[in-house]
Amino acid sequence: MSTLPDAALPSADPTSTDPLTILREVFGYTAFRGHQAAIVRSVIEGQDALVLMPTGGGKSLCYQVPAIARHRAGLGVTIVVSPLIALMHDQVGALDEAGVPSAFLNSSLDSAGTQQVERDLLSGKLVLLYAAPERITHPRFLAMLESLHERQKLSLFAIDEAHCVSQWGHDFREEYLQLGVLTERFAGVPRMALTATADSHTQADILERLSLQQAERFVSSFDRPNIRYTIVEKDNARLQLLRFLRDEHEGDAGIVYCQSRKKVEETAEWLQDEGLSALPYHAGLDAHTRRRHQDRFLREDGLIMVATVAFGMGIDKPDVRFVAHLDLPKNIEGYYQETGRAGRDGEPANAWMSYGLADVVNQRRMIDESAAGEEFKRLQRSKLDALLAMSESLDCRRVRLLQYFGEERESGWRCNNCDNCLQPPARWDATEAARMALSCIYRCHQHSGFGFGSAHLIDVLRGASTEKTRQRGHEQLSTWGIGRAISETQWRGVIRQLIALGHVVAEGEYYTLGLADSARAVLRGEVKIELREPREPTPRGRGSRSSKAGVAPKVPRAAATLDAEGQARFAALKAWRSEVAKEHNLPAYIVFNDATLAQMAADAPDSLDALAGISGVGAKKLEAYGREILRVLEAVSMAQ
């Protein structure tokens, strides 16, 4: 590579309203993906839109490109409704890197900062402004929007995470209900609602509550083929998780979801004791600690965040290689949303979950004990049942997941990237075992006048004499010992499946087991129950410890195919990116993502024109970093 000339930058047109030109010159991409082009054209023309697009599918570009085009056409600012401070910071940081005047209004700003943003808003300087729904619907802010609207300088409302408006959804936020005021107060300003997760009930709610019945709907495939789905029967869940992390994700960034704050704290501490870099995150931590932990997760490599569902919405970190659930989520929407935080870069990622009988009982109990109305409870039970059906399925997990969102595959289709496809489970006809279990539940209740938990019922079925079976006289029942030939693990699976299918219900203060009306058909042998053979229990030892310091840095998958010289260029570019990110106080991937660095390392461009052809290098980044990148590449070449 020769000494660099002080060449002029490739020319760009900062006034163009053509969406493809904006995509190329601002964001550095040469083509839209999927429905993006149609969405962008529709919104630029002033149409309302409902956009359903999976995490990592490029939803942000669907409103950012129209926002730039409409601002250049003199139509003013785009207001983006965003529920999380961290998401606003990252989005504005990325837009600033791309040369797009943007800002956010939230509680992280002091009075002077807020006033400056408001001045920039009213002066027409901003292309996009991010704010939370409660701020947008505040009378003072609405008055500023009225002023802009009167001057025809209010271009577009983009309502991100729109599923939050639905009371049927998995992440309802009451403040979103007030967004109907945008329709009433700002007639003629186009609105678009965007989300990655919405079943038919939630979609209908979004359209009604945001008055988008006439909006054009753009529904992309919910499939994320790069994510491998694995669900295991819970047996020593911690060691199952540790084996998963050690075998498949040593040194990777990931998220572990737990149901309770206490379990989050205990799991994070345990992972740290095992030599893994892990942090807790839940709503019980103070705001400063939550922000610090989230910032570390976004900026550091190989960190594991152990969290409740309070963590995750809007997390743009592209290289999350796994999402693990130690507890069953509430429904498929929640599961899909949370697992979708893995593999946003399109590279292979894992969604791993352990679940057991207690998870089923606990989720049903939370629904039953909630203060919601009966119609809401009924719908939540049906949503839970859909997740249980997927968890207990013997066929392709992805088929079940996509069917839930109304996306059908032809009969016999297999994804070949879930546990059931890759290692088809052994099956057994559990019909007779199910009849034994139901009969035992009935006999124990009939004898004692009240129900019992699964552990006691399994003792009766297996003929395991305990103080409780002797005290209750259950050793005299006709069902005593009739299931000796079936292992305790198998019995837990039978009872869990019967609960999942709705043939057995958990009742009363202690959630003892009883029979549902549908149990009669099973007892009469009219329903076939087929289950998977349970796997061998996880050994009860602590497992081997490993030190994070002893883990060699992983080569990102985007760079895995580079030769030795390419790897050297990639490492140098990554080190340079790290320094720039620290200087700008941004996550490294906002400067350039791994795929862009890998293409630079592979192509070894020796001019600004050649560098401009790399995907992800827009005009502003080329101007800001182009010569530095070329010098980094030249230094590596001279050293080889």
C-alpha positions in Angstrom: 0.0 0.0 0.0 1.5 3.3 -1.0 1.7 6.5 1.0 -1.7 8.1 1.2 -2.4 11.2 -0.9 -4.3 14.0 0.6 -7.2 13.2 -1.7 -10.6 14.9 -1.7 -13.5 13.0 -0.2 -16.0 11.4 -2.6 -18.8 13.8 -3.3 -22.2 13.5 -1.6 -25.5 15.4 -2.0 -26.7 16.6 1.4 -30.0 18.0 -0.2 -31.2 14.8 -1.9 -34.6 13.5 -0.8 -34.2 10.2 -2.7 -34.4 7.5 -0.1 -31.8 5.2 -1.7 -29.4 8.2 -1.9 -30.0 8.9 1.8 -29.5 5.3 2.7 -26.2 5.1 0.8 -24.7 8.5 1.7 -25.9 8.8 5.3 -25.9 5.2 6.5 -23.5 3.6 4.1 -25.8 0.9 2.7 -26.5 0.3 -0.9 -29.9 -1.4 -0.8 -32.9 -1.7 1.4 -34.0 -5.1 2.9 -37.4 -6.8 2.8 -40.3 -4.3 3.2 -38.0 -1.4 4.1 -38.2 0.3 0.6 -42.0 0.1 0.5 -42.3 1.4 4.0 -39.9 4.3 3.5 -41.7 5.3 0.2 -45.1 5.2 1.8 -44.1 7.3 4.9 -42.2 9.9 2.7 -45.4 10.3 0.8 -47.2 11.1 4.1 -49.1 7.8 4.6 -49.7 6.3 8.1 -48.1 2.8 8.6 -48.1 -0.1 11.0 -44.7 -1.9 10.8 -44.1 -5.3 12.3 -40.5 -6.3 11.8 -38.3 -8.7 13.9 -35.6 -7.4 16.1 -32.5 -6.8 14.0 -34.6 -6.3 10.9 -33.9 -2.6 10.5 -37.0 -0.9 12.0 -35.1 2.3 12.8 -34.2 3.0 9.2 -37.9 2.8 8.4 -38.5 6.1 10.1 -35.0 7.6 10.1 -34.7 7.7 6.3 -38.2 9.3 5.8 -37.4 11.7 8.6 -34.3 12.9 6.7 -36.1 13.1 3.4 -39.0 15.0 4.8 -36.8 17.4 6.7 -34.8 18.1 3.6 -38.1 18.8 1.8 -38.8 21.5 4.4 -41.5 19.5 6.3 -39.8 19.8 9.7 -38.9 17.5 12.6 -39.8 13.9 13.3 -40.9 13.1 16.8 -39.9 9.5 17.9 -41.8 8.0 20.9 -39.3 5.9 22.8 -39.9 4.3 26.2 -36.3 4.0 27.4 -33.5 6.5 28.2 -30.7 4.1 27.1 -32.3 3.5 23.7 -32.7 7.2 23.1 -29.0 7.8 24.0 -27.8 5.1 21.6 -30.0 6.1 18.8 -29.0 9.8 19.0 -25.4 8.8 19.4 -25.6 6.7 16.2 -27.4 9.5 14.3 -24.8 12.0 15.4 -22.0 9.7 14.1 -23.9 9.6 10.8 -24.2 13.4 10.7 -28.0 13.7 11.3 -28.9 16.5 13.8 -30.9 14.7 16.5 -31.6 15.0 20.2 -33.5 13.5 23.1 -35.5 14.9 25.9 -35.4 12.9 29.1 -34.5 13.1 32.8 -30.8 12.6 32.1 -30.6 16.3 30.9 -30.3 19.2 33.3 -32.3 22.4 32.9 -29.8 24.0 30.6 -29.6 21.0 28.4 -33.4 20.7 28.2 -33.7 24.3 27.2 -31.1 24.0 24.5 -32.9 21.0 23.0 -36.2 22.9 23.0 -34.6 25.8 21.3 -33.1 23.5 18.6 -36.5 21.9 18.2 -38.4 25.2 17.7 -35.7 26.6 15.4 -36.1 23.7 13.0 -32.5 22.5 13.5 -33.4 19.0 14.5 -34.2 16.2 12.1 -35.4 13.8 14.8 -36.3 14.2 18.5 -36.6 11.2 20.8 -38.9 11.5 23.9 -40.9 9.3 26.2 -44.7 9.2 25.8 -45.3 10.9 29.1 -43.2 13.9 28.0 -44.7 14.0 24.6 -48.3 14.2 26.0 -47.3 16.9 28.6 -49.3 20.1 28.0 -46.1 22.2 27.7 -44.5 19.9 25.1 -47.8 19.7 23.2 -47.8 23.5 23.1 -44.4 23.4 21.4 -45.7 20.8 18.9 -48.7 23.0 18.2 -46.3 25.9 17.4 -44.4 23.7 14.9 -47.6 22.3 13.4 -48.9 25.8 12.8 -45.7 26.6 10.9 -46.0 23.2 9.0 -42.7 22.1 10.6 -44.0 18.9 12.2 -43.1 16.1 9.8 -43.8 12.7 11.3 -44.6 10.8 14.5 -42.8 7.5 14.9 -44.1 5.4 17.8 -41.5 2.8 18.6 -42.2 -0.3 20.8 -45.9 0.2 19.8 -47.0 -3.0 21.5 -46.8 -1.1 24.8 -50.1 0.5 23.9 -51.9 -2.8 24.1 -53.4 -4.1 27.4 -53.4 -7.6 25.9 -49.6 -7.4 25.2 -46.7 -8.6 27.2 -45.3 -5.2 28.0 -48.3 -2.8 28.5 -47.4 0.7 29.6 -50.3 2.9 30.6 -48.6 6.1 29.4 -48.8 4.9 25.9 -52.6 5.1 26.1 -52.4 8.9 26.1 -50.8 8.9 22.6 -54.2 9.1 21.0 -53.9 12.8 21.6 -51.5 13.0 18.6 -54.4 12.1 16.2 -56.7 14.6 17.8 -54.3 17.5 17.9 -52.2 17.1 14.8 -54.4 16.1 11.9 -52.5 15.6 8.7 -49.2 14.7 10.4 -48.4 11.1 9.4 -47.9 8.5 12.1 -46.2 5.2 12.1 -46.3 2.5 14.8 -43.4 0.0 14.9 -42.8 -3.1 16.9 -41.1 -6.5 16.8 -43.8 -8.4 18.6 -47.5 -8.4 18.2 -50.0 -11.2 17.9 -53.4 -10.6 16.3 -55.0 -9.2 19.6 -52.1 -6.8 20.1 -52.1 -5.6 16.5 -55.8 -4.9 16.7 -55.3 -2.9 19.9 -52.5 -0.9 18.3 -54.6 0.1 15.3 -57.6 1.0 17.5 -55.8 2.9 20.3 -53.6 4.9 17.9 -56.4 5.5 15.4 -54.4 3.7 12.7 -57.3 1.7 11.1 -56.5 3.2 7.7 -52.8 2.8 8.0 -50.9 0.5 5.5 -49.7 -2.6 7.3 -46.3 -4.0 6.7 -45.7 -7.4 8.3 -42.4 -9.0 7.8 -41.6 -12.6 8.6 -41.2 -13.3 12.3 -38.5 -15.8 11.5 -35.0 -15.3 12.8 -33.2 -18.2 11.2 -29.9 -17.4 12.8 -31.3 -18.1 16.3 -31.2 -21.7 17.5 -34.0 -22.6 19.9 -33.3 -25.1 22.7 -35.7 -26.0 25.6 -34.5 -28.4 28.3 -36.4 -30.1 31.1 -35.3 -28.3 34.3 -33.1 -30.5 36.4 -30.4 -28.7 38.4 -31.0 -25.6 36.3 -27.8 -23.8 37.4 -25.5 -26.6 36.3 -27.5 -27.0 33.1 -26.9 -23.3 32.4 -23.2 -23.6 33.3 -22.8 -26.5 31.0 -24.5 -24.5 28.2 -22.2 -21.5 28.8 -19.0 -23.5 29.1 -19.7 -25.7 26.1 -21.0 -23.1 23.7 -20.5 -19.6 24.9 -17.3 -19.2 26.8 -16.3 -15.5 26.5 -19.5 -14.5 24.8 -21.9 -11.6 25.7 -25.4 -12.8 26.6 -28.4 -12.3 28.8 -29.8 -14.7 31.5 -33.4 -14.0 32.4 -34.8 -14.9 35.8 -38.3 -14.3 37.2 -37.5 -12.7 40.5 -35.1 -10.0 41.7 -33.8 -12.3 44.4 -33.0 -15.0 41.8 -31.3 -12.4 39.6 -29.0 -11.4 42.4 -28.2 -15.0 43.5 -27.6 -16.1 39.9 -25.2 -13.2 39.1 -23.2 -13.8 42.2 -23.0 -17.6 41.5 -21.8 -17.0 37.9 -19.2 -14.6 39.3 -18.1 -17.3 41.7 -17.8 -19.7 38.7 -15.3 -17.3 37.1 -17.7 -15.7 34.6 -18.2 -11.9 34.2 -21.8 -11.3 35.2 -23.9 -8.3 36.5 -27.4 -8.2 37.9 -30.2 -5.9 36.5 -33.7 -5.4 38.0 -36.1 -2.7 38.9 -35.1 -2.9 42.6 -31.6 -1.5 41.9 -31.1 2.2 42.1 -31.2 4.1 38.8 -27.4 4.8 38.9 -26.5 1.2 39.3 -28.9 0.1 36.5 -27.5 2.6 34.1 -23.9 1.7 35.0 -24.5 -2.0 34.5 -26.3 -1.4 31.2 -23.5 0.8 30.0 -20.9 -1.8 30.8 -23.0 -4.5 29.0 -23.2 -2.3 25.9 -19.5 -1.3 25.9 -17.6 -4.4 27.2 -17.0 -7.7 25.4 -18.1 -11.0 26.9 -20.3 -9.7 29.7 -23.3 -11.6 30.9 -26.3 -9.6 32.2 -28.5 -11.5 34.6 -31.9 -9.7 34.6 -35.6 -9.7 35.1 -37.7 -8.6 32.1 -37.1 -5.0 33.3 -33.9 -5.3 31.1 -33.8 -5.5 27.4 -36.3 -3.4 25.5 -34.4 -1.3 22.9 -31.0 -3.0 23.6 -29.2 -2.5 20.3 -26.1 -4.5 21.1 -25.6 -6.5 18.0 -23.2 -9.2 19.3 -25.4 -10.8 22.0 -24.6 -14.4 21.3 -27.2 -16.0 23.6 -30.3 -15.4 25.6 -31.0 -17.9 28.4 -34.2 -18.3 30.4 -33.9 -19.9 33.8 -37.7 -19.5 34.3 -40.6 -19.8 32.0 -41.8 -16.4 30.5 -45.4 -15.4 30.7 -46.2 -16.0 27.0 -44.8 -16.4 23.5 -44.7 -12.7 22.8 -42.4 -12.2 25.9 -40.3 -15.2 24.9 -40.0 -14.0 21.3 -39.1 -10.4 22.3 -36.5 -11.5 24.8 -34.9 -14.2 22.7 -34.8 -11.7 19.8 -32.1 -9.7 21.6 -29.7 -12.4 20.5 -27.9 -12.3 17.2 -29.1 -8.8 16.0 -26.0 -8.9 13.7 -27.4 -11.8 11.8 -24.7 -14.1 13.0 -25.5 -17.5 14.8 -27.0 -17.1 18.3 -28.7 -19.3 20.8 -32.0 -19.1 22.7 -31.8 -21.5 25.6 -34.5 -22.2 28.2 -34.9 -24.6 31.1 -38.4 -25.2 32.5 -40.2 -27.6 34.7 -43.4 -28.3 36.6 -42.9 -25.5 39.1 -42.7 -23.0 36.3 -46.1 -24.1 35.0 -47.7 -23.9 38.4 -46.1 -20.5 39.2 -47.2 -18.9 35.9 -50.8 -20.1 36.3 -50.8 -18.9 39.9 -49.7 -15.4 38.9 -52.5 -15.2 36.4 -55.1 -16.5 38.8 -54.0 -14.2 41.7 -53.8 -11.0 39.5 -56.4 -8.3 40.0 -57.3 -8.3 36.3 -60.7 -9.1 34.9 -61.8 -12.6 34.0 -61.6 -11.9 30.2 -58.0 -10.7 30.6 -57.1 -13.7 32.7 -58.7 -16.0 30.1 -56.6 -14.6 27.3 -53.4 -14.7 29.4 -54.1 -18.4 30.2 -54.5 -19.1 26.4 -51.2 -17.2 25.7 -49.4 -19.3 28.4 -50.9 -22.5 27.0 -49.4 -21.6 23.6 -46.0 -21.3 25.2 -46.4 -24.5 27.1 -47.4 -26.3 23.8 -44.3 -25.1 22.1 -42.1 -26.1 25.1 -43.6 -29.6 25.3 -43.7 -30.1 21.5 -42.0 -33.0 19.8 -41.9 -31.3 16.4 -40.1 -28.2 15.1 -40.0 -25.4 17.7 -39.8 -22.7 15.0 -43.0 -24.0 13.3 -44.9 -23.6 16.6 -43.4 -20.1 17.2 -44.3 -18.8 13.7 -47.7 -20.4 13.8 -48.5 -18.3 16.9 -47.9 -15.1 14.9 -50.0 -16.4 12.0 -47.1 -17.5 9.8 -47.6 -20.9 8.4 -45.1 -23.3 6.9 -45.9 -26.2 4.6 -46.6 -29.6 6.2 -43.4 -31.3 7.2 -41.3 -28.2 7.0 -38.3 -28.3 9.5 -36.0 -25.4 10.4 -33.0 -27.6 11.2 -31.9 -25.1 13.7 -33.8 -26.1 16.9 -33.2 -28.9 19.4 -36.1 -31.0 18.1 -34.9 -30.8 14.5 -31.2 -31.3 15.3 -31.8 -34.1 17.8 -35.3 -35.5 17.4 -36.5 -36.6 20.9 -37.3 -40.2 21.6 -41.1 -40.6 22.2 -43.1 -42.8 24.4 -46.8 -43.5 24.6 -47.8 -42.1 28.0 -51.5 -42.6 27.7 -51.6 -45.3 30.4 -49.3 -43.4 32.6 -51.5 -40.3 32.3 -54.5 -42.4 33.3 -52.6 -43.7 36.3 -51.7 -40.1 37.3 -55.3 -38.8 36.9 -56.7 -41.8 38.8 -54.2 -41.2 41.6 -55.1 -37.6 41.9 -58.8 -38.6 42.1 -58.3 -41.4 44.7 -56.1 -39.3 47.0 -58.6 -36.4 46.9 -61.5 -38.8 47.4 -59.8 -40.5 50.4 -58.6 -37.4 52.2 -61.1 -34.7 51.1 -58.5 -32.4 49.6 -55.7 -32.4 47.0 -52.0 -33.0 47.1 -48.9 -31.7 45.3 -47.0 -33.5 42.6 -44.2 -34.9 44.9 -46.7 -36.7 47.1 -48.7 -38.0 44.2 -45.5 -39.4 42.6 -44.6 -41.1 45.9 -48.0 -42.8 45.9 -47.7 -43.8 42.2 -44.2 -45.3 42.8 -45.0 -46.9 46.1 -42.4 -44.8 48.0 -43.4 -45.1 51.7 -43.0 -41.7 53.5 -44.3 -40.3 56.7 -46.9 -38.4 54.8 -48.1 -41.4 52.8 -48.4 -43.4 56.0 -50.2 -40.6 57.9 -52.7 -40.1 55.2 -53.4 -43.8 54.7 -52.5 -43.6 51.0 -50.6 -46.8 51.1 -54.0 -48.6 51.1 -55.2 -46.9 48.0 -55.7 -48.9 44.8 -53.3 -46.6 43.0 -50.5 -47.3 45.5 -47.4 -48.4 43.6 -49.1 -48.9 40.2 -46.4 -46.7 38.6 -43.3 -48.3 40.0 -42.0 -49.1 36.5 -41.9 -45.4 35.6 -39.1 -43.2 36.9 -39.6 -40.2 39.0 -38.3 -38.0 36.2 -40.8 -39.5 33.8 -43.6 -38.9 36.3 -42.7 -35.3 36.6 -42.9 -35.0 32.8 -46.3 -36.7 32.7 -47.8 -34.4 35.4 -46.3 -31.3 33.8 -47.7 -32.3 30.4 -51.2 -32.9 31.9 -51.1 -29.5 33.4 -49.9 -27.9 30.2 -52.7 -29.7 28.3 -55.3 -28.5 30.8 -56.3 -31.9 32.1 -54.9 -31.2 35.6 -55.4 -27.9 37.4 -53.6 -26.4 40.4 -56.1 -25.4 43.1 -56.4 -23.6 46.4 -54.0 -21.7 48.6 -51.3 -24.3 48.3 -51.9 -25.1 44.6 -52.6 -28.8 45.0 -53.5 -30.8 41.9 -57.1 -31.5 40.8 -58.8 -32.8 37.7 -60.2 -30.6 35.0 -63.4 -31.6 33.1 -61.3 -32.8 30.1 -59.6 -35.4 32.4 -62.6 -37.7 31.9 -61.8 -38.3 28.2 -58.2 -39.2 29.2 -59.3 -41.6 31.9 -61.6 -43.3 29.4 -58.7 -43.8 27.0 -60.2 -41.5 24.4 -57.1 -39.2 24.3 -53.6 -40.3 23.4 -50.8 -38.7 25.4 -47.4 -38.9 23.7 -44.3 -37.5 25.5 -40.6 -37.1 24.9 -38.3 -39.5 26.8 -36.7 -37.5 29.6 -32.9 -37.0 29.3 -30.6 -38.2 32.0 -30.4 -35.9 35.0 -27.5 -33.4 35.2 -24.7 -34.6 37.5 -24.9 -32.9 40.8 -21.3 -31.9 41.1 -20.3 -28.2 40.9 -18.6 -28.6 37.5 -15.2 -27.3 36.6 -14.3 -23.7 37.3 -12.8 -21.5 34.7 -11.2 -18.1 34.9 -12.3 -15.4 32.6 -8.7 -14.3 32.4 -7.8 -17.6 30.9 -10.3 -17.3 28.0 -8.6 -16.4 24.7 -10.4 -13.4 23.0 -12.8 -14.7 20.4 -12.6 -13.7 16.8 -16.0 -12.3 15.8 -17.8 -14.6 13.3 -17.8 -11.7 10.8 -14.0 -12.0 10.7 -13.7 -15.8 11.0 -13.0 -16.4 7.3 -10.1 -13.8 7.0 -6.6 -15.0 6.3 -3.7 -14.2 8.7 -3.1 -10.7 7.1 -6.8 -10.0 7.2 -7.0 -11.0 10.9 -4.1 -8.6 11.6 -5.9 -5.8 9.8 -9.2 -6.6 11.7 -7.4 -6.6 15.1 -5.8 -3.2 14.3 -9.1 -1.7 13.2 -10.9 -3.1 16.3 -8.3 -1.5 18.6 -8.7 1.8 16.7 -12.5 1.6 17.0 -12.2 0.9 20.8 -10.2 4.1 21.2 -12.7 6.2 19.2 -15.6 4.7 21.1 -14.1 5.6 24.4 -13.3 9.1 23.2 -16.9 9.6 22.1 -18.4 7.8 25.0 -20.3 5.4 22.7 -20.6 1.6 22.4 -18.0 0.4 19.8 -20.6 -1.0 17.4 -22.1 2.5 16.9 -18.8 3.7 15.4 -18.7 0.7 13.1 -20.1 -2.8 13.5 -17.9 -5.9 13.2 -19.2 -6.7 9.7 -18.0 -3.4 8.4 -14.6 -3.8 10.0 -14.3 -7.3 8.6 -15.1 -6.0 5.1 -12.4 -3.3 5.5 -10.0 -6.0 6.7 -10.8 -8.2 3.8 -10.8 -5.6 1.0 -7.9 -3.5 2.4 -9.1 -0.3 0.6 -6.2 2.1 -0.3 -8.3 5.2 -1.1 -11.2 7.1 0.2 -13.2 6.2 -2.9 -12.6 2.5 -2.2 -13.4 2.9 1.5 -16.7 4.7 0.6 -17.7 1.5 -1.1 -17.6 -0.5 2.1 -21.1 -1.3 3.5 -21.8 0.8 6.6 -19.5 3.7 5.7 -21.6 6.8 5.2 -20.5 10.3 4.1 -20.1 11.7 7.6 -18.1 8.7 8.9 -16.0 8.7 5.8 -15.2 12.4 6.4 -14.6 11.9 10.2 -12.6 8.6 10.1 -11.7 7.8 6.5 -8.0 9.0 6.6 -7.5 7.5 10.0 -8.7 4.1 8.8 -6.5 4.2 5.7 -3.5 5.0 7.9 -4.3 2.1 10.3 -4.5 -0.3 7.3 -1.3 1.1 5.8 0.5 0.7 9.1 -0.5 -3.0 9.3 0.6 -3.5 5.7 4.0 -2.0 6.3 4.5 -4.1 9.4 3.9 -7.4 7.6 
